[in-house]
Structure formats: structure tokens, C-alpha cells
């Protein structure tokens, strides 16, 4: 097996760190943890599992902390994880082959990002660049850091056969607000030197969204779009979806309808198709909405676990209920399983 060092920075997250490190225990990785100033039991937890536990003096720069941790690893091949990410699946044999085939490329791991919405727990799927050779890549940006190539090689990626649960969007309102405001303050500092960056505006919007502050989230998502993000970038697709949902939540339907222009870019994505269907519903056009939810069920791409199953089934049920087709509506609601909005409609239809 190609030797890999897992590098993690942490602060005051002892419970999550325990879950993160225990999930790595079955695998033949070196574990390096850099603590950035914990006053809980994080370092004691790290000592139970990690090969190296280091101290890093926090300087409002996540890239600096990550690069310090990486510099102390024994191996060049690095897997960078966050404390609130718990590995659930790795195909080591396939992983080794991919690393050999792509020695200078970056492996994109799959994250299931859990969050609470509609009285239920949901998960958004993302691919993030985390597996790399430190001879060829380093981190940049104070917050929401990204990998940057060293030397003259071009930046390329491959999908690594590794999946992890990410629970960073779960927690009390106070915890999420503190985390979001920390990130927003760092992102605003970055904006001072990169005022035209759509990505930084997007991330500020995401931070407001995590606080359930849809009004300010919309403001920054709009600024991100004004700076013309590349539709081919993964974050642009997430931006469009989240911006559209925020606009609808604020009853800014006509503004949300402007996002229909992205249809040629994302018509193969279930999440975008569900957004399109919801926009048509808000425009009181259910007959235009229904085909979009039907299409979402068979879309080859998706960014959340429910976008090709529960979400379209629920809205199909809702539309058939609007037209008085109660039995058909019930059949779609039943396909939603324990999805709370569907259960509420089924209970209402019993009366």
C-alpha cells in the first residue's frame, strides 16, 4: 500500500475528534493532528489514536494550519480531513491504483453533508479535493481553503473511492452562528484582496445560510453571480440551487425565475430540476412543474440524497392533490417514506 498520512487540524471538538479518529483506526494510515489551541480534552483524544500530536498557534489562517500539519507528516501522500468528517467507506485497492495512475493529480473524496431542514435530517452530496502529494500541492486561502499546484504541473483531479459523513452543519443555533461569524470575518478579510471573487461571495452566502439568515445569504449569492462564476464549477451549481431556494423562501419568485436561464447547464441534475419545479409551482404553473419533478427522478446527477427520490415524489403528490387526484397523490406521498412533509399530508388526507 502506498503510504498515506491523514492530516487533521482541530480545536475544542473532542467528541467529533473521537469519532473522526476512531473511524480511521481500521486503515493503515499515519495520523497527524495539529491542535490550534483547545482547552477541552481534544489533545487527550488525539493522543489515543494519532501517531503525531502537534501544537499550532492560531493565526486566523486555516491554510497556514493545514500546511504546518502537512509539513510534519512522514509521507508525501496526504489525506486532509476535518474534525467533523467521519470516514465511512474506502476501497484501498482501487485507491492505490488511482494514485499510481495519477501521481500529480488530486483525489476528490465524497462528502455527505448533513443538515436539518423541513423537520428532518437531509444530506447534500459533494466532492472535495483532499488527497494529494505534498510535493505538488499546497493549501491557500485563510478560510474555505483550496489546493494550489506547485511548479509547472497542471491541476487535475480524479474521484477517489472514499466516502465520509460531514456533520459540521449540525448543532445548536449558537454553535452554528459562532462558526459562521468566524468564517464570515475571515472571508471578508480575503475579499479585501480579491473583491471580484465569486467563490468568496458564495462562501459568505453559505455561512449566512448555515445561520438560517436567508436574507443576507441571498445578498451574497447575488453578488457571487454578478461576478460571473463558471457554470462548470461545482460550487456554481450549489450556488444556483441554494440561491433559488432562499429566494423562494423570501417569496422573491420573479427573481428566482431568472435562474431558469441555467437550465441548459444543469438539466441533467436532479437538484436543479427540483428547484425548477418549485419555481413553476410558486409561479402557479403546476402543469409546467410536474414534468420537472418526473425528470428529476431519472436524472443522472444529483447533489443530495433526496433529490431523485423523496423530494420529487412529495411534490408530485402535492401537484396531484391540487388537481383532486387524491389516490394518486397518496401513492406518491407513500413513496417518501418517513419524510415529514409527506407524512403530514397523508395524515391530513385521512380526515
C-alpha positions as CSV (number, residue, x, y, z in Angstrom):
1,X,0.0,0.0,0.0
2,X,1.3,3.5,-0.9
3,X,1.9,5.2,2.5
4,X,-0.6,7.9,3.3
5,X,-0.7,10.4,6.1
6,X,-4.0,11.7,7.3
7,X,-3.6,15.3,8.5
8,X,-6.3,16.9,10.7
9,X,-6.4,20.3,12.4
10,X,-8.7,20.7,15.4
11,X,-9.8,23.0,18.2
12,X,-12.3,22.2,21.0
13,X,-14.0,19.4,19.2
14,X,-13.2,16.4,21.4
15,X,-16.4,14.5,20.7
16,X,-16.2,14.9,16.9
17,X,-12.4,14.2,17.0
18,X,-13.0,10.9,18.8
19,X,-15.5,9.8,16.0
20,X,-13.2,11.1,13.3
21,X,-10.1,9.2,14.6
22,X,-11.8,6.0,15.6
23,X,-13.3,5.8,12.0
24,X,-9.7,5.9,10.7
25,X,-8.4,3.2,13.1
26,X,-9.0,0.2,10.8
27,X,-6.9,1.7,8.0
28,X,-3.1,1.6,7.5
29,X,-2.7,5.4,7.7
30,X,-0.4,7.6,9.7
31,X,-2.5,10.1,11.6
32,X,-1.2,13.6,12.3
33,X,-3.2,16.0,14.4
34,X,-2.4,19.7,14.8
35,X,-4.3,21.3,17.7
36,X,-4.8,25.1,17.3
37,X,-5.5,25.9,21.0
38,X,-8.0,23.6,22.5
39,X,-9.0,23.9,26.2
40,X,-11.1,20.8,26.2
41,X,-9.9,17.2,26.0
42,X,-9.1,17.2,22.3
43,X,-5.4,16.7,22.8
44,X,-6.0,13.7,25.1
45,X,-8.3,12.2,22.5
46,X,-5.7,12.8,19.8
47,X,-3.1,11.0,21.9
48,X,-5.2,7.9,21.9
49,X,-5.2,7.5,18.2
50,X,-2.7,9.7,16.4
51,X,0.9,9.0,15.6
52,X,1.8,12.7,16.0
53,X,0.0,15.3,18.0
54,X,1.3,18.9,17.4
55,X,0.6,22.4,18.7
56,X,-0.1,25.2,16.2
57,X,-0.5,28.8,17.4
58,X,-3.7,30.0,15.7
59,X,-3.2,33.0,13.3
60,X,-6.7,33.3,11.7
61,X,-5.5,31.2,8.7
62,X,-6.7,27.7,8.1
63,X,-4.3,27.2,5.2
64,X,-1.3,28.0,7.4
65,X,-2.5,25.5,10.0
66,X,-3.1,22.8,7.4
67,X,0.3,23.4,5.7
68,X,2.0,23.2,9.1
69,X,0.3,19.9,9.8
70,X,1.2,18.5,6.4
71,X,4.8,19.5,6.8
72,X,5.1,17.3,9.9
73,X,3.7,14.2,8.2
74,X,6.1,11.2,7.5
75,X,4.7,10.6,4.0
76,X,4.2,12.7,0.9
77,X,0.8,11.4,0.1
78,X,-1.7,13.4,2.2
79,X,-5.3,12.9,3.0
80,X,-6.6,16.1,4.6
81,X,-9.7,15.7,6.8
82,X,-11.7,18.0,9.1
83,X,-12.5,17.0,12.7
84,X,-16.2,16.8,11.8
85,X,-15.7,14.4,8.9
86,X,-16.0,10.6,9.6
87,X,-14.8,8.2,7.0
88,X,-17.4,5.5,6.3
89,X,-16.0,3.7,3.2
90,X,-12.7,3.3,1.5
91,X,-11.7,0.9,-1.3
92,X,-8.0,0.7,-0.6
93,X,-7.1,-1.5,-3.6
94,X,-8.8,0.9,-6.1
95,X,-7.4,3.9,-4.3
96,X,-3.8,2.7,-4.7
97,X,-4.4,2.1,-8.4
98,X,-5.7,5.5,-8.9
99,X,-2.8,7.2,-7.0
100,X,-0.4,5.2,-9.2
101,X,-2.3,6.3,-12.4
102,X,-2.5,9.9,-11.4
103,X,0.7,10.7,-9.4
104,X,0.4,14.5,-9.6
105,X,-3.4,14.8,-9.6
106,X,-5.7,15.5,-6.7
107,X,-8.2,12.9,-5.4
108,X,-11.7,14.1,-4.8
109,X,-13.4,12.4,-1.9
110,X,-17.2,12.2,-1.5
111,X,-18.8,14.0,1.5
112,X,-22.3,13.6,2.7
113,X,-23.1,17.0,4.3
114,X,-25.8,16.6,6.8
115,X,-28.2,19.4,7.8
116,X,-31.6,19.9,9.4
117,X,-34.5,21.1,7.2
118,X,-38.2,20.6,6.9
119,X,-38.3,18.9,10.3
120,X,-36.0,16.2,9.0
121,X,-32.3,15.5,8.6
122,X,-31.1,15.7,5.0
123,X,-27.7,15.3,3.3
124,X,-26.1,17.1,0.4
125,X,-23.5,15.3,-1.6
126,X,-20.3,17.0,-2.6
127,X,-16.9,16.1,-4.0
128,X,-14.0,17.9,-2.3
129,X,-10.3,17.9,-3.2
130,X,-8.5,16.2,-0.3
131,X,-6.0,13.5,-1.4
132,X,-2.7,14.8,-2.9
133,X,1.1,14.6,-2.9
134,X,2.6,17.5,-0.9
135,X,5.4,17.8,-3.3
136,X,2.9,19.0,-5.9
137,X,0.2,20.9,-3.9
138,X,-0.3,23.2,-1.0
139,X,-3.2,24.9,0.6
140,X,-4.1,28.6,0.0
141,X,-6.8,31.0,1.5
142,X,-7.5,31.9,5.1
143,X,-10.8,30.1,5.2
144,X,-12.5,27.7,2.8
145,X,-9.0,26.9,1.7
146,X,-8.2,25.3,-1.6
147,X,-5.3,23.3,-3.1
148,X,-2.8,25.1,-5.3
149,X,-0.3,23.4,-7.6
150,X,3.5,23.8,-7.0
151,X,5.7,24.0,-10.1
152,X,4.6,23.8,-13.7
153,X,2.1,20.9,-13.5
154,X,-1.5,21.5,-14.4
155,X,-4.2,21.0,-11.9
156,X,-6.2,17.8,-12.5
157,X,-8.4,15.6,-10.3
158,X,-9.9,12.1,-10.1
159,X,-12.7,10.7,-8.0
160,X,-11.2,8.8,-5.0
161,X,-13.2,5.8,-3.7
162,X,-13.6,7.3,-0.2
163,X,-16.8,8.5,1.4
164,X,-17.2,10.4,4.7
165,X,-20.0,11.9,6.7
166,X,-19.7,15.6,7.4
167,X,-21.7,16.9,10.4
168,X,-20.3,20.4,10.5
169,X,-23.7,21.9,9.6
170,X,-25.4,20.3,12.6
171,X,-25.6,21.7,16.1
172,X,-27.3,24.4,18.2
173,X,-28.1,27.8,16.7
174,X,-25.4,29.3,18.9
175,X,-22.7,26.9,17.8
176,X,-23.6,27.4,14.1
177,X,-23.8,31.2,14.5
178,X,-20.3,31.3,16.2
179,X,-18.8,29.1,13.5
180,X,-20.4,31.1,10.7
181,X,-19.4,34.5,12.0
182,X,-15.8,33.3,12.4
183,X,-15.8,32.2,8.8
184,X,-17.5,35.4,7.6
185,X,-14.9,37.6,9.3
186,X,-12.1,35.6,7.7
187,X,-13.8,35.7,4.3
188,X,-14.3,39.4,4.4
189,X,-10.6,39.8,5.0
190,X,-9.9,37.7,1.9
191,X,-12.3,39.8,-0.1
192,X,-10.2,42.9,0.6
193,X,-7.5,41.5,-1.7
194,X,-9.9,39.6,-4.0
195,X,-13.0,41.8,-4.3
196,X,-14.1,40.2,-7.6
197,X,-14.0,36.6,-6.4
198,X,-17.4,34.9,-6.9
199,X,-16.3,32.0,-4.8
200,X,-15.6,34.1,-1.7
201,X,-19.0,35.8,-2.1
202,X,-20.6,32.4,-2.4
203,X,-18.9,31.1,0.7
204,X,-20.1,34.2,2.7
205,X,-23.6,33.4,1.5
206,X,-23.2,29.8,2.6
207,X,-22.2,31.0,6.1
208,X,-25.3,33.1,6.4
209,X,-27.4,30.2,5.1
210,X,-25.9,28.0,7.9
211,X,-27.3,30.6,10.4
212,X,-30.7,30.4,8.6
213,X,-30.3,34.0,7.6
214,X,-31.7,33.7,4.1
215,X,-31.9,37.5,3.6
216,X,-28.2,38.1,3.9
217,X,-27.4,34.7,2.2
218,X,-29.3,36.0,-0.9
219,X,-27.4,39.3,-0.9
220,X,-24.1,37.5,-1.1
221,X,-25.3,34.8,-3.5
222,X,-26.4,37.6,-5.8
223,X,-23.0,39.3,-5.6
224,X,-21.4,35.9,-6.4
225,X,-23.5,35.7,-9.6
226,X,-22.6,39.3,-10.5
227,X,-19.0,38.2,-10.7
228,X,-19.8,35.5,-13.3
229,X,-18.8,32.2,-11.8
230,X,-18.1,29.4,-14.3
231,X,-21.2,27.2,-14.6
232,X,-18.9,24.2,-14.9
233,X,-17.6,24.7,-11.4
234,X,-19.3,22.5,-8.7
235,X,-19.8,25.4,-6.4
236,X,-21.7,27.4,-9.0
237,X,-24.3,24.6,-9.3
238,X,-24.7,24.6,-5.5
239,X,-24.9,28.4,-5.6
240,X,-27.8,28.4,-8.1
241,X,-29.7,25.8,-6.0
242,X,-29.2,27.4,-2.7
243,X,-29.9,30.9,-4.0
244,X,-33.0,29.8,-5.7
245,X,-34.3,28.1,-2.6
246,X,-33.5,31.2,-0.5
247,X,-35.3,33.5,-2.9
248,X,-38.4,31.3,-2.9
249,X,-38.4,31.2,0.9
250,X,-38.5,35.0,0.8
251,X,-41.3,35.0,-1.8
252,X,-39.0,36.6,-4.4
253,X,-40.4,34.4,-7.1
254,X,-39.7,36.5,-10.1
255,X,-36.0,36.8,-9.0
256,X,-35.8,33.1,-8.6
257,X,-37.3,32.6,-12.1
258,X,-34.2,34.3,-13.5
259,X,-32.3,31.1,-12.6
260,X,-34.3,29.2,-15.2
261,X,-31.7,30.5,-17.6
262,X,-29.2,27.9,-16.2
263,X,-31.4,25.1,-17.5
264,X,-29.0,24.2,-20.4
265,X,-26.2,23.8,-17.9
266,X,-27.9,21.7,-15.2
267,X,-30.8,19.9,-16.9
268,X,-29.1,16.6,-16.0
269,X,-29.1,17.4,-12.3
270,X,-31.9,16.3,-10.0
271,X,-31.5,19.1,-7.5
272,X,-31.7,21.8,-10.1
273,X,-34.7,20.2,-11.8
274,X,-36.5,20.1,-8.4
275,X,-35.7,23.8,-8.0
276,X,-37.1,24.5,-11.4
277,X,-40.3,22.6,-10.5
278,X,-40.6,24.6,-7.3
279,X,-40.2,27.9,-9.2
280,X,-43.0,26.9,-11.5
281,X,-45.2,26.0,-8.5
282,X,-44.5,29.4,-7.0
283,X,-45.5,30.9,-10.4
284,X,-48.8,29.0,-10.1
285,X,-47.8,26.8,-13.1
286,X,-48.2,23.2,-11.7
287,X,-48.5,21.7,-15.2
288,X,-45.1,23.0,-16.0
289,X,-43.7,21.9,-12.7
290,X,-44.8,18.3,-12.9
291,X,-42.6,17.2,-15.8
292,X,-39.5,18.7,-14.0
293,X,-40.1,16.5,-10.9
294,X,-40.7,13.5,-13.1
295,X,-37.5,14.2,-15.0
296,X,-35.6,14.7,-11.6
297,X,-36.3,11.0,-10.7
298,X,-34.3,9.8,-13.6
299,X,-31.6,12.5,-13.7
300,X,-28.1,11.0,-13.9
301,X,-26.6,13.5,-11.5
302,X,-27.6,14.7,-8.0
303,X,-26.2,16.7,-5.1
304,X,-28.4,15.5,-2.3
305,X,-29.7,12.1,-1.2
306,X,-33.4,13.0,-1.6
307,X,-33.4,14.9,-4.9
308,X,-34.1,11.9,-7.0
309,X,-36.4,10.2,-4.6
310,X,-38.3,11.8,-1.7
311,X,-38.3,15.4,-2.9
312,X,-39.8,14.8,-6.4
313,X,-42.2,12.2,-5.0
314,X,-43.5,14.7,-2.5
315,X,-44.1,17.5,-5.0
316,X,-45.7,15.1,-7.5
317,X,-48.1,14.1,-4.7
318,X,-48.7,17.8,-3.9
319,X,-49.5,18.6,-7.6
320,X,-51.9,15.6,-8.0
321,X,-53.6,16.7,-4.7
322,X,-54.1,20.2,-6.2
323,X,-55.9,18.6,-9.1
324,X,-58.1,16.5,-6.8
325,X,-56.4,13.2,-7.7
326,X,-56.2,12.1,-4.1
327,X,-55.4,8.4,-4.6
328,X,-52.5,9.2,-7.0
329,X,-51.3,11.9,-4.5
330,X,-51.3,9.4,-1.7
331,X,-49.3,6.9,-3.7
332,X,-46.6,9.5,-4.3
333,X,-46.6,10.6,-0.6
334,X,-46.2,6.9,0.4
335,X,-43.0,6.7,-1.7
336,X,-41.5,9.4,0.5
337,X,-41.1,7.0,3.5
338,X,-40.6,9.0,6.7
339,X,-40.3,12.4,5.0
340,X,-42.2,14.7,7.5
341,X,-44.0,16.9,4.9
342,X,-45.3,13.8,3.2
343,X,-46.4,12.3,6.5
344,X,-48.3,15.5,7.3
345,X,-50.2,15.4,4.0
346,X,-51.1,11.7,4.4
347,X,-52.4,12.5,7.9
348,X,-54.4,15.4,6.6
349,X,-55.9,13.3,3.8
350,X,-57.3,10.8,6.4
351,X,-59.7,13.4,7.7
